[in-house]
Every structure is written in structure tokens, then in C-alpha cells.
Amino acid sequence: MHSKFTILCLLFLTLAGTVSAEEQRETQQERDARMSWWREAKFGMFVHWGVYSVVGGEHNGKKLPNSAEWMMNRGKISIAEYSKYVKQFNPTKFDADEFVARAKNAGMKYLVITAKHHDGFSMFGSHSSPYNVVDATPFGRDIMKELSVACQKQGIRLGFYYSQAQDWHHPGGIGNNWDKSIQRVSNDEYVSEKAAPEVRQLLTEYGPIGIFWWDTPRAMSEESFNSLHSLTKLVPDVITNDRLGNDFPGDYKTFERKIPRSAPPGKDWEVCMPISGSWGYKLGDNDFKSTSTLIRNLIDIASKGGNYLLNVSPTGEGTLLPQAIERLEQIGDWMTVNSESIYGTTASPIGAFDWGRCTMKSAKSGSSANSDDDSQQNHLLYLHVFDWPSDGKLMVPGLKNKVQTAHLLANGQVLQTEATEDGVLVSLPKTAPDSIASVIAVKVSGPIETVAVTPTPDGKGELVLTADSSYINNNEGSREATVREHDGIPHVGYWLDDQASVQWDIKITQPGSYVVSATLSVEGDNTTFRVGPMGGQIEATVPSTGGYGKYVERSLGTLQFDEAGETIIQAKPVAGKWQPMNLRQLKLQKTEESK
């Protein structure tokens, strides 16, 4: 066994060296060509399905914590016990054509499914392990093969999720520290005997593979990492995520369950998120996101230049729950009308708005159709309006381009626009075409031109000032406060110096009283700081929140603005009463009495 593994390692190291040279030779143009379909797609279906779906995450009548696919781990279920669920896995209602059609009708362009999750069970006819759906279950069918055929038939790109390090069934897999009956072997043996051969099989025997989706990178040897990485080059056009480990960046960055406030600079990226609370089917999981949330998530992600991989969870019978089907159909209805505002778009060139989001496409025309000169191109801005203005006036702040045309995607109605000092004003009909997100297509001339717009309270009198839009005044020579992140959300951190302050430029359009609150975290005792405009600040004392990672929103008091106009809002420590804190945002809300 040892000599066999040594030979395999030498082979894989040779391949890895070749791969490295090939990767270095990939030009930006070649990379763009390889990534083009994925960037165009924007929206995909994630599927977590396996043995755990038989009992919906319950074991011996006990509901286990976490997502259902972790039930073996959370319940400390032995391999022998877990095997009884394998013998019950018989999803006779599964229809690959129908399943793929649900993704396609929802507007999804690719599908990624768990070929093997951490429990070690292969959802395909593995040549390397009998612990698979064909050989070990009464179902006896290769689910991945059926999905491959259905995806090719319906024009959906297929991708495989594969848990490369964790395997709670194989004696060399990482993660199972509770089953004492396991006769351990090395993780390298697991990779050479099972993981690497299965990855090779998935890449070479299941038709065109668009994506290989790694998960939970753990401490494998460099040889094992290299062996797995090299195998993806068997499919030169395959796209991989960033979870193989050992500093392999993959082709795109993965965000799980959260949407970043801003796009990671210079990277392709994707948000994966379950449609409900659990990734795998879980009994009693009623935490389904609303259709409105799902559609607005898709829009928000596209407006920042990312992709949305939305997870669904088939039951042990092989079907989706009615709640999931209903939401997919409703998303599909919205996409039927508005998909051009999602597919092939790029990030908003003018940021986000309190009324919604924006995506963009270039719109070449006439003699400039074959030109790469951006100055010769027109652009289409898609304005996704979440909050329809009651006065029928929508401001696109900071936009200075000449507008050629504007119309609603829902019905083609032409809209009038007006260039103003603050941006472009769009006149809207009284009623929104869509209660979730109405889309306006605005065609503008030339490269996008914008000017910075001072933040102002919205129509409801609310103004949110985030950490990443602040200016930090650090005291020279001291430890500098900086914008950092917790859970993907920016905050002003390392705020140790009581002489440092944070400020925002704002514009008050309606004088009056505003309640100010802060979302922050404090680890030590009470901390005291002053907040508000110069000459009108109030002093606020905030108790400990229980740690720097525990954020709460605290009301700080009321600020008075007697005149309209531009001003500065500042947060500044009170010397002698200051304990370091992290500050995510300030929020100003006009009081009812002063509206």
C-alpha cells in the first residue's frame, strides 16, 4: 500500500507541476472566455441531497441541531447505525427531467448538487467505494448520471459538489472522531483510494461538467491537495470555487449565507444560500425565505457583480416541498418579465439606493458595435425599484449622462426623465408594476458619468451612515482605527485612541428632530462618546454588549437640526470615559412630531 501511494503521489506531483505551468500561461483573455458563461448566468440552483434526507435530520426520534446533512456528526451516529438509513434510501418519486425543469423555469442557468457530502455517501455509482447509491440502496440508480442527461437535454450547466477532506465513513477521512470502531488509516490513503478516483470519475464519466465545488478545506497533505487540484485540469474549461484549501484560490470566492456589503475587489464571487433554514431536507424546517427576499437577494447580488446559488432540499422521496416549489415558480414568473436585467449584467456603476438597486449592460449600436472604446458605447442601466415613490418621482442620484430612452420592462411604457443638479429624475406611473421589484431600463449615452452625492434622509426621514462610508480622523502616532469586518459586515474597529473620531458628510433637507441610534459592540465596561453635528452634539453612554463580536442597536438620544443644508455628523470619544468599541453604523430617524 505504501509503495502504491508513493507512486501515486509522484504522479500527482508531476501533474501538479504541469498544471501550475499551464495556469501561469492562461491569459486574462483566456480566463475571461472560460468564465464568460458563468458571469452571464448569474443564477444557479444548489442541491443538498443524501441519506440524511430519509429521516429529515432526526435520529431515534430526536431532532438534531444544525442543518440536516450534519446529522451523523451532531448525533454522533456510528457508521453501523447510519447504514440503516442507507438501506432505506429509495426516492422513487425522483424525476431528473422534472427536477431540472424546475431550475430552468425559475431562471436558473446552472445546477450544483452534492455528489458526496461529509457523511461519505456517494450519490452516484462510484467505482472506488461500494458505499454509493447504486450499490448500497434499494433505489439502485445513478442520480448524477440521470441529472447529467437531463441537464444536457435542457441546456443547464451541471456542477458537482464534493467534500474532499471530510468523510465520516472512510477510515482515512477527516471529521469522524466519535466512532471508536474505525480502524484508522492515513488521510493520504483516503484521498488516493477514494477521493481522487471519485473526482476523476465525476469529471470524466458524466458529460460536460461546468463547475466543481469543493467544501470544508481541512489539513490534508500538500500531495493530496495537489492530486485533487490537478484532476480538475482533465476538464480544461471547468470552473472551481475557493474551498479546496492549501491557498488554492479557485476561480471565484464563495460567500455562505450572507451577501457582502460590497464586492471583493478584482474577484469573481458567488453567494450560496439555502431557500429555508437547513441545507439538507429537515423535518419541521419552516424557515423559508419569502419570495420577495429571494428575488431581492438575486438583484442585490447582481447589482454588486456576483452570482446567486440558491439551495433546495429534496426529501427522501426525491421531491421538493410545496413551499420550495411555490417560491421557485414565483421567481420564474418575475424572471420571465425581468431576466434581461439580471443575465449578463455587471455591477452598478452608481452604487445602491434607498429605493432599490441597479445593474448595467453595455449597449453597442451602429458603427460602434465592434468597437472596444467605451466612449463609443451606450449603456443600459436597469433600475430595480423596491420602494415605489408615492409622489411618482424617482431620483437616480449623481447620474450625469444624457438619457436616450427609459421604459418599464413589465409593459414597455415609456417614461419621461429630467436632468437635474442632483442626478436624473424619472417620472413614474402611480402604481408599481411589481410589488417586489419593478424594473426600469434606462439607456444612456457614452461612459457612465457620476458625481458624488451627499447622503440625505430618504422619504421616510431615515438616514443610515455605515462604517465603510465614514471618514476616520486618527491621532498621529497612535494605533489607527480602521474599517474591518465581522461576518462580512464592515465596522470601525481597533478604535483604541480616545482622540480618534469618525465622521460623515450629510445633507439635511428637512429641519427638525432626529432620533440617533448606533449599531455597535463593546467588550469592556460602559463607554461614553459624543455624537451629532458640530455645535449640537449629545453625550451617550453605552453599556457592554458582551463582546466585540456581539452587536446591538442602541438608541443614543435626539439630535436637533434647525436649518436645512450640509453638515458633518461626528462620533467622538469622551476622554476618561472611553472604552474601545466597534461601530457598524449610525442611523438618524426623523421624529413624527417634526415631520
Number of C-alpha atoms within 10 A of each C-alpha: 6 8 8 10 15 13 11 16 19 13 13 21 19 14 18 21 13 13 18 13 11 11 12 8 10 11 10 9 9 12 13 12 12 17 18 12 15 21 20 15 19 26 27 27 26 26 22 25 25 28 29 28 26 23 21 24 28 19 18 7 8 9 17 18 13 15 18 30 24 20 25 22 20 15 17 15 17 18 19 11 12 18 17 12 17 20 15 16 23 20 19 13 11 17 16 19 16 12 17 25 17 18 25 21 17 23 25 26 23 25 26 24 23 23 27 25 25 25 25 24 26 28 23 25 23 22 12 16 18 13 21 23 26 18 17 19 20 15 16 15 19 17 19 23 18 15 21 23 16 20 25 14 11 13 12 21 21 27 28 24 21 26 22 32 29 26 23 25 22 26 17 23 26 20 15 23 10 14 14 10 10 16 9 11 12 12 21 21 19 20 26 20 16 21 28 21 18 24 22 16 17 22 23 15 11 16 14 18 20 24 24 23 23 20 19 14 17 16 14 21 13 13 19 25 26 23 24 21 22 21 21 20 18 11 15 9 17 18 20 23 21 20 21 26 20 15 10 14 13 19 18 18 18 20 17 13 13 14 22 19 14 17 17 13 7 6 12 19 22 25 21 19 23 22 25 21 18 24 23 27 28 27 15 9 13 11 11 16 15 13 19 16 13 21 18 19 18 22 24 25 26 28 30 25 24 30 27 26 26 26 22 26 26 24 25 23 14 21 17 18 13 9 14 19 16 13 20 23 17 18 20 21 15 19 19 14 14 21 15 15 26 25 21 20 25 22 19 20 16 21 14 18 16 14 18 19 25 29 29 25 20 18 17 18 12 8 9 15 13 11 12 10 11 14 12 19 23 23 22 25 26 28 25 25 23 20 15 23 18 13 11 13 15 19 19 20 22 19 24 18 19 16 19 13 15 22 19 21 19 16 9 11 13 15 16 13 20 12 16 14 11 17 18 20 18 19 18 22 15 12 11 20 15 13 12 19 23 22 27 26 24 20 22 23 18 18 15 19 14 15 13 10 14 15 17 19 19 15 12 9 17 17 22 18 20 19 25 18 14 18 16 20 16 18 14 9 6 12 13 16 20 19 20 17 15 14 9 13 17 22 23 23 21 15 23 17 18 19 16 19 20 20 20 22 18 19 18 19 15 17 15 18 19 22 16 22 19 22 17 23 26 23 18 16 15 16 20 21 22 18 26 24 20 10 6 12 18 17 15 16 15 19 15 19 20 14 13 18 14 14 18 16 15 18 15 20 14 18 20 16 18 11 12 12 13 14 17 12 21 22 21 21 25 17 12 9 13 20 23 21 26 29 25 25 20 24 19 20 19 23 14 10 7 10 12
